[in-house]
Amino acid sequence: MLEIKNLKKRFGDKTALDGVSLSAEPGEVVGFVGANGAGKTTTMRIAMGVLAADTGEILYKGSVLGAEQRRGFGYMPSERGLYPKMKTGEQIAYFGELHGMTRAEAKRSTAELLEQLDLTDRAGDDVQDLSLGNQQRVQLAVSLVHDPEVLILDEPFSGLDPIAVDVMGTALRDRASAGAPVVFSSHQLDLVERLCDSVVIIGSGKIIAGGDVEELKAREVKQLRIRVDSPEDLTAALPGVVTRDGENYLVEGADDQEALRIAAEAGRVSHFAYDQPTIAEIFREAVKK
């Protein structure tokens, strides 16, 4: 397990991180979300040893994370670090060798990734001649080529078209399925909701919400939606605070079983369920607090 514990970091008079903690289990995909300047990139840079924390620690498998262990991590920084005049396939293999792979191992892994990320036809092209989306795919391949134990990715989906998002999302889920903890930051909250097992929301250098995606959505449920095939208006009859949304009654602060009983007595209940908020809605509520 990767554990980030109580990180604090200041840049002059600015507090960038104020007690940030999060963790990722083997096989878990964690979405790290927050507004620009919230502290996501600083946290990731500290985790990868690019920056030093003022206080706090990074643990992996229960031990303090060191440089040798970090060599086995896959990292995609917010500032892309590719060689523009190097061939795509050669570049991916080169980074594999930098991570300690033999040339044969690096070439074999590169071929697999080129196919998985739909880049095989671009293997001989200079990186500078690729579209932004394909450059993003190459950057992901560079972070995956050495079969990393952990993936830490800073805005990997930025600027991608839907097809590229699907390709990269599949690659991340495949890596998680193989047992790697995956942490990535993103502003695309619908994507976070679709891909992630858990989410951590950061604001002004502090963790303000987090947890398993489905549990987090369930905890934030506030509204019961009921649809009844009945000619009578049940607004006054249903318990709690009741509003109408077309054919639906929206009920808050009520005993759901009592609401169901009243609705069923009035007619056929065709829909009865709690509305679950999206991760985007949860994020907006969290940052307002």
N, C-alpha and C positions, 0 to 999 in steps of 0.2 A: 504493500500500500504506500502511496505517496501522501505525505502529510506536510502541510504548510502551517506553522504554528506561530501565532501572535507576532506577525511581522510588523515592525515599525520602521519608517524611513522618512527622513526630512531632507529637503533640498533648501538650504538657507532657512528662510522664515516659513517656508511652505511645508505643511505636513502632507506627505504623499500617501503614506500608509499608517494607520492607527490601530494596530492590533488585528491584522488580517489573518484569519485561519480558514483553511479548507482542506479537504482530503479527496482522494480518488482511489477506489478499490480496484483490484485487478478485474479487467473486463468492463469497467464502468466508464461511461462517457459523461463528463461533467461540463456543462455550459457555464461560462464565467461571463456575466453580463453587467454592464454599467455604462453610464454616459462617458463621453470623451473626458479624459482627465480624472476619472474616478479612481484609478489605481491599478487597472488590469495589467497593462504592459509592465509597470514597475514590479508588480508581484511576479510575473512570469520571468522577467529578467533576473530577479533575485533567485528564483527557483533554479535557473540555469547557470547561476554563477557569474552572470554578466555584470550585475550590481551586487554590492554588499549591503545587507540590512543593518540598521543601527542596532536593533535587537530582534530576537525571534530565531527560529531555526527551521530547516527543511530536513525531514526525515524520509528515508526510503527503506522499507522492510524493517522498520524499527530502529535504524541506525542513522546517524547524522550523514547527510548526503555529501559525498566528496567528488573530486574532479574525475576520478576513474569511473565511478558509477555514472556520472553525467555523460561520459562517452557513449554509454549504451542508450541514452535518451534520444528521441527525435524532437527537434526544435524547429519551429517555423516562426521567425521573428516578424514583427510588424514592418520593419524595413527589409525588403527582399534582398538576399545576398547572392545573386547569381552572376556568373561571368558572361557578359553579353555576347562576346565573340567566340565562345566555346560551343562546340556541337552539343546538342541536347543529350544524346546518349552518352557521350564521353564525359559530360559534366556530372551526370548522375552517378556513373561508375567511379569517377574521381572522388566524389564525396564518400562513396562506400569504402574506398581504400583509405581515406583519411580516418575513417572509423575503425580501421584495423582489419578490413576484409582483404582476402587475397584478390588478385586481379580476376581470376576465374569466378570467384564467388560474387564479386561486384558486378561483373558482366552478366552473370546469370540472373541476379536479382534485378538488375536494370532492365533486362529484356522482359521479365515478368511484370514490372511496374509500367513499362511503356505500353504493354498490352492492356493492363488493367485500367490505366488512365487514358486510354485511347490516344496514345502519342507515338505509336510505332512508325507511322508515316512521317513523323517529324524528327526522328532520331538523328538524321544527318543535317538538320537545319541549325543555324546559329540561333542561340536563345533570343538575340535582339530582333530576329525576324519573325518571332512567334507573336501571336495575339496576346493581350494581357491575360486572357483566360488560360491559354496554354502555358504561359509563363508561370501562372499560379500552380498549374498541375505539375510542372517541372519542380517547382519549389517544394511541393508536397512529396514528390518522388524522392527528392534529396533528403527529406526528413524521414522517409520510410525505408530507404535502400538497405540499411544495415540491420533491418528487422529489430527495431527499437523495443526496449522493455517498457518504456513510458513515452507518450506523445504529449508535447506541450505546444500548442499552436495559437498564435496571436492573429486573429482576424483572417483565418484561412479562406473564407468564402467571399471576402471583399471584392466587389466588382465582377463577380462571375455571373454568367448567364445560367438559366435554369438547368440546362443539360449538364454543364460543368459542375453545378452544385450537386446534382444527383450522383455524378461520377465520384466526386470527392467525398460526399457523404457516405457512399457505399464503401469506399476505401477505409474510412475511419471506423465504420461499424465492423468491417471485417477484421481490422486490427484489434478492436476491443474484443471481438468474439474469440480471437486467439489468445486473449488474456492480458492485454496491455491496458493499463489505466490511460485514459485519454482526457485531457483538459484543453478546451479551446474557448477563446473569447469570440464574441460576435455581437453585432447590432441587429442581426436578422433573427428576431425573437421567435417567429414562426418556425424557423429552421432549428433553433435551439429546442423548441418544444417537440419537434418531430424526431430529432436525432438523439437527444440526451436522456440519460436515466435520471440525472439530478441537475439542479441548477443552483448557482450561487450568485446573488445580486450584491454588487458593491456600489457604494455611493460616498463620495468625499473621503475615500481612504478607509472606510469602515464597511464590514459585512452587515447588510441590513435585512437580508432574508436569504433563505436557502433550504434545500431539502430535496427529497425524491420528487420528481416532476408530478406524478399522479397524486402523491400525498399532499404536496404543496397546493395543488389545485383543489383537492378535496377540503383542505383546511380553510380555504378562502371562499368556499361556497356560502352564499348568503340568500339565495333566491330559489324558491320552488316554482316550477312552471307546470301548470295544470291546464289541460284542454278537455272540456266537457261538452258532449252533444246534448245541449239543453236549451230550451227557449228562454228560460229565466236568467236574469242577471244575478250572479252569485257574489258580486263584489262585497255586499254588506253581510252576506251569510258566512263567508269563509273567515277563519280566524286569522289573526295577525294583521299586518299591513298589506293591503291588496291593491294592485293596480292592474290595468288591462293593457295587453299588447296584442291587438287584433283579436283573434279567437282565444288567446291564452290569458289565463289569470296568473299574475306574478305575485307570489306570497312570500313575505319575509316575517321572521320572528314568530312562527306558529308551530304547533304540534302537527307534524306531517300526517300522522295517522288520523287525527281529527279532521284535517283538511280533506283527506282521501274519503273519509266516511261521508262528509257533507256533499262532496262532489259526486260520489257514487249514488247517493240517494236522489240527486237531481237529474242524473242521466248517465249515459255511457261515457266512461273516462277513456279518452283515446290517447292521452299523453299525461304522464305523471313522473317528473324527474327533477332533480336539482340541476340548475344551470352551473356548469363549471367554467370559471374564468379562464381565459387564455394566459399564457406566460406573459404576453405583452401587457395585458390588463393588470396582472399581479405586479409586474415591474413598475408600471405607472403609479400604482397605489403605494408601493414600497418607497419609491423615491420622493413621494409627496410628504411622507411622514417626517 
